Amino acid sequence: MLCDVFSSRRKADTYLYLPHGADFEEIPQALRESFGTPVKVLTVNLAKREQLARISTAELTRHLNDPGFYLQLPPAQEKLK
């Protein structure tokens, strides 16, 4: 399975994973509005990987099948005392 990865211009370190060739307009409107104009950064062949930076390919594939996308948010910031 091929997967397209898009970055958000509005939110730093925020990425949207979609099945290759999927239409951005098919994801929920609220997500489209908050994500902003997507910038394609790469296409990944999930069959050739077991793990991506923060998610396994098995879990990512489940998300791509239902609900049809995966939103990767930046890691939570640690609060300094």
Backbone as JSON Lines, residues from 0, in Angstrom:
{"i":0,"aa":"M","n":[0.85,-1.18,0.0],"ca":[0.0,0.0,0.0],"c":[0.89,1.23,0.0]}
{"i":1,"aa":"L","n":[0.56,2.18,-0.86],"ca":[1.26,3.46,-0.89],"c":[0.49,4.47,-0.05]}
{"i":2,"aa":"C","n":[1.25,5.34,0.59],"ca":[0.66,6.35,1.47],"c":[1.31,7.69,1.17]}
{"i":3,"aa":"D","n":[0.49,8.72,1.0],"ca":[1.0,10.08,0.8],"c":[1.02,10.8,2.13]}
{"i":4,"aa":"V","n":[2.11,11.53,2.39],"ca":[2.26,12.27,3.64],"c":[2.29,13.75,3.31]}
{"i":5,"aa":"F","n":[1.46,14.51,4.03],"ca":[1.35,15.95,3.83],"c":[1.69,16.68,5.12]}
{"i":6,"aa":"S","n":[2.33,17.83,5.0],"ca":[2.59,18.66,6.18],"c":[1.62,19.83,6.17]}
{"i":7,"aa":"S","n":[1.42,20.36,7.35],"ca":[0.54,21.52,7.52],"c":[1.38,22.79,7.53]}
{"i":8,"aa":"R","n":[0.92,23.79,6.83],"ca":[1.59,25.09,6.88],"c":[1.17,25.87,8.12]}
{"i":9,"aa":"R","n":[0.03,25.51,8.69],"ca":[-0.5,26.23,9.86],"c":[0.03,25.72,11.19]}
{"i":10,"aa":"K","n":[0.32,24.43,11.24],"ca":[0.71,23.82,12.52],"c":[2.03,23.08,12.36]}
{"i":11,"aa":"A","n":[3.03,23.54,13.07],"ca":[4.36,22.95,12.98],"c":[4.34,21.48,13.39]}
{"i":12,"aa":"D","n":[5.13,20.67,12.69],"ca":[5.3,19.25,13.0],"c":[3.98,18.47,13.01]}
{"i":13,"aa":"T","n":[3.04,18.88,12.17],"ca":[1.75,18.21,12.03],"c":[1.67,17.63,10.63]}
{"i":14,"aa":"Y","n":[1.36,16.33,10.57],"ca":[1.35,15.63,9.29],"c":[0.06,14.85,9.12]}
{"i":15,"aa":"L","n":[-0.39,14.77,7.88],"ca":[-1.58,14.02,7.54],"c":[-1.18,12.92,6.57]}
{"i":16,"aa":"Y","n":[-1.54,11.69,6.91],"ca":[-1.26,10.52,6.07],"c":[-2.55,10.11,5.39]}
{"i":17,"aa":"L","n":[-2.5,9.96,4.07],"ca":[-3.66,9.54,3.28],"c":[-3.26,8.4,2.35]}
{"i":18,"aa":"P","n":[-4.21,7.53,2.02],"ca":[-3.89,6.53,0.99],"c":[-3.45,7.24,-0.29]}
{"i":19,"aa":"H","n":[-2.48,6.68,-0.98],"ca":[-1.95,7.3,-2.19],"c":[-3.08,7.65,-3.16]}
{"i":20,"aa":"G","n":[-3.1,8.91,-3.58],"ca":[-4.08,9.37,-4.55],"c":[-5.41,9.79,-3.95]}
{"i":21,"aa":"A","n":[-5.58,9.67,-2.63],"ca":[-6.84,10.06,-1.99],"c":[-7.05,11.56,-2.12]}
{"i":22,"aa":"D","n":[-8.29,11.96,-2.13],"ca":[-8.66,13.36,-2.26],"c":[-8.72,14.02,-0.89]}
{"i":23,"aa":"F","n":[-7.94,15.07,-0.7],"ca":[-7.91,15.82,0.56],"c":[-9.3,16.31,0.94]}
{"i":24,"aa":"E","n":[-10.12,16.59,-0.04],"ca":[-11.48,17.1,0.2],"c":[-12.39,16.06,0.86]}
{"i":25,"aa":"E","n":[-11.98,14.8,0.91],"ca":[-12.81,13.75,1.49],"c":[-12.62,13.6,3.0]}
{"i":26,"aa":"I","n":[-11.61,14.25,3.58],"ca":[-11.45,14.19,5.03],"c":[-12.43,15.18,5.66]}
{"i":27,"aa":"P","n":[-12.73,15.03,6.95],"ca":[-13.71,15.92,7.59],"c":[-13.36,17.41,7.43]}
{"i":28,"aa":"Q","n":[-14.39,18.2,7.2],"ca":[-14.21,19.63,6.95],"c":[-13.47,20.33,8.07]}
{"i":29,"aa":"A","n":[-13.79,20.02,9.31],"ca":[-13.12,20.68,10.44],"c":[-11.62,20.42,10.42]}
{"i":30,"aa":"L","n":[-11.23,19.21,10.06],"ca":[-9.8,18.87,9.97],"c":[-9.16,19.62,8.82]}
{"i":31,"aa":"R","n":[-9.83,19.67,7.67],"ca":[-9.29,20.41,6.51],"c":[-9.06,21.87,6.88]}
{"i":32,"aa":"E","n":[-10.01,22.47,7.57],"ca":[-9.91,23.89,7.92],"c":[-8.78,24.15,8.9]}
{"i":33,"aa":"S","n":[-8.62,23.29,9.91],"ca":[-7.56,23.51,10.89],"c":[-6.18,23.15,10.33]}
{"i":34,"aa":"F","n":[-6.12,22.16,9.43],"ca":[-4.85,21.73,8.84],"c":[-4.34,22.76,7.85]}
{"i":35,"aa":"G","n":[-5.23,23.36,7.1],"ca":[-4.82,24.32,6.08],"c":[-4.46,23.63,4.78]}
{"i":36,"aa":"T","n":[-3.83,24.36,3.89],"ca":[-3.44,23.82,2.59],"c":[-2.35,22.76,2.78]}
{"i":37,"aa":"P","n":[-2.61,21.53,2.34],"ca":[-1.61,20.48,2.53],"c":[-0.43,20.63,1.59]}
{"i":38,"aa":"V","n":[0.75,20.3,2.08],"ca":[1.97,20.31,1.28],"c":[2.5,18.88,1.26]}
{"i":39,"aa":"K","n":[2.48,18.25,0.08],"ca":[2.94,16.86,-0.01],"c":[4.44,16.81,0.22]}
{"i":40,"aa":"V","n":[4.84,15.95,1.18],"ca":[6.26,15.83,1.48],"c":[6.85,14.52,0.98]}
{"i":41,"aa":"L","n":[6.04,13.45,0.9],"ca":[6.56,12.21,0.37],"c":[5.47,11.18,0.18]}
{"i":42,"aa":"T","n":[5.81,10.14,-0.57],"ca":[4.97,8.96,-0.73],"c":[5.77,7.78,-0.2]}
{"i":43,"aa":"V","n":[5.13,6.98,0.67],"ca":[5.8,5.87,1.33],"c":[5.15,4.56,0.9]}
{"i":44,"aa":"N","n":[5.97,3.56,0.59],"ca":[5.48,2.23,0.31],"c":[5.45,1.48,1.65]}
{"i":45,"aa":"L","n":[4.27,1.3,2.21],"ca":[4.14,0.69,3.53],"c":[4.52,-0.79,3.53]}
{"i":46,"aa":"A","n":[4.46,-1.44,2.38],"ca":[4.82,-2.85,2.3],"c":[6.32,-3.07,2.55]}
{"i":47,"aa":"K","n":[7.11,-2.02,2.4],"ca":[8.55,-2.15,2.57],"c":[9.04,-1.66,3.92]}
{"i":48,"aa":"R","n":[8.11,-1.34,4.83],"ca":[8.49,-0.84,6.15],"c":[7.67,-1.52,7.23]}
{"i":49,"aa":"E","n":[8.24,-1.61,8.4],"ca":[7.49,-2.11,9.55],"c":[7.11,-0.98,10.48]}
{"i":50,"aa":"Q","n":[7.9,0.08,10.47],"ca":[7.72,1.18,11.41],"c":[8.02,2.49,10.72]}
{"i":51,"aa":"L","n":[7.23,3.51,11.03],"ca":[7.55,4.88,10.63],"c":[8.01,5.6,11.89]}
{"i":52,"aa":"A","n":[8.19,6.89,11.83],"ca":[8.75,7.62,12.96],"c":[7.97,7.39,14.27]}
{"i":53,"aa":"R","n":[6.65,7.49,14.23],"ca":[5.89,7.4,15.48],"c":[4.77,6.38,15.45]}
{"i":54,"aa":"I","n":[4.68,5.58,14.39],"ca":[3.56,4.65,14.28],"c":[4.01,3.43,13.47]}
{"i":55,"aa":"S","n":[3.48,2.28,13.84],"ca":[3.79,1.07,13.07],"c":[2.99,1.1,11.77]}
{"i":56,"aa":"T","n":[3.49,0.41,10.77],"ca":[2.76,0.39,9.5],"c":[1.43,-0.35,9.65]}
{"i":57,"aa":"A","n":[1.37,-1.35,10.55],"ca":[0.11,-2.06,10.77],"c":[-0.95,-1.11,11.33]}
{"i":58,"aa":"E","n":[-0.57,-0.31,12.32],"ca":[-1.52,0.64,12.9],"c":[-1.9,1.72,11.89]}
{"i":59,"aa":"L","n":[-0.92,2.21,11.15],"ca":[-1.19,3.23,10.13],"c":[-2.15,2.69,9.08]}
{"i":60,"aa":"T","n":[-1.94,1.46,8.64],"ca":[-2.82,0.84,7.65],"c":[-4.25,0.76,8.17]}
{"i":61,"aa":"R","n":[-4.42,0.43,9.45],"ca":[-5.77,0.4,10.03],"c":[-6.42,1.78,9.96]}
{"i":62,"aa":"H","n":[-5.68,2.82,10.27],"ca":[-6.21,4.18,10.2],"c":[-6.56,4.57,8.76]}
{"i":63,"aa":"L","n":[-5.71,4.18,7.82],"ca":[-5.95,4.54,6.41],"c":[-7.19,3.83,5.86]}
{"i":64,"aa":"N","n":[-7.49,2.64,6.4],"ca":[-8.69,1.93,5.98],"c":[-9.94,2.49,6.65]}
{"i":65,"aa":"D","n":[-9.84,2.88,7.89],"ca":[-10.97,3.49,8.62],"c":[-10.42,4.32,9.75]}
{"i":66,"aa":"P","n":[-10.5,5.59,9.71],"ca":[-11.43,6.45,8.99],"c":[-10.97,6.94,7.62]}
{"i":67,"aa":"G","n":[-9.79,6.51,7.15],"ca":[-9.34,6.92,5.82],"c":[-8.18,7.9,5.86]}
{"i":68,"aa":"F","n":[-7.68,8.19,7.06],"ca":[-6.55,9.11,7.21],"c":[-5.92,8.9,8.58]}
{"i":69,"aa":"Y","n":[-4.73,9.46,8.76],"ca":[-4.08,9.47,10.07],"c":[-3.46,10.83,10.27]}
{"i":70,"aa":"L","n":[-3.78,11.47,11.38],"ca":[-3.24,12.79,11.71],"c":[-2.15,12.61,12.76]}
{"i":71,"aa":"Q","n":[-0.93,13.03,12.44],"ca":[0.19,12.96,13.37],"c":[0.44,14.34,13.93]}
{"i":72,"aa":"L","n":[0.25,14.48,15.22],"ca":[0.47,15.75,15.91],"c":[1.87,15.76,16.52]}
{"i":73,"aa":"P","n":[2.4,16.95,16.8],"ca":[3.72,17.0,17.44],"c":[3.66,16.39,18.83]}
{"i":74,"aa":"P","n":[4.8,15.86,19.31],"ca":[4.8,15.3,20.66],"c":[4.51,16.38,21.69]}
{"i":75,"aa":"A","n":[3.94,15.97,22.8],"ca":[3.63,16.92,23.87],"c":[4.93,17.5,24.43]}
{"i":76,"aa":"Q","n":[4.89,18.78,24.73],"ca":[6.04,19.46,25.3],"c":[6.11,19.2,26.8]}
{"i":77,"aa":"E","n":[7.31,18.92,27.29],"ca":[7.46,18.77,28.73],"c":[7.48,20.14,29.37]}
{"i":78,"aa":"K","n":[6.8,20.24,30.52],"ca":[6.79,21.51,31.24],"c":[7.99,21.54,32.18]}
{"i":79,"aa":"L","n":[8.73,22.62,32.13],"ca":[9.86,22.78,33.03],"c":[9.38,23.35,34.35]}
{"i":80,"aa":"K","n":[9.96,22.87,35.42],"ca":[9.55,23.34,36.76],"c":[10.24,24.61,37.12]}
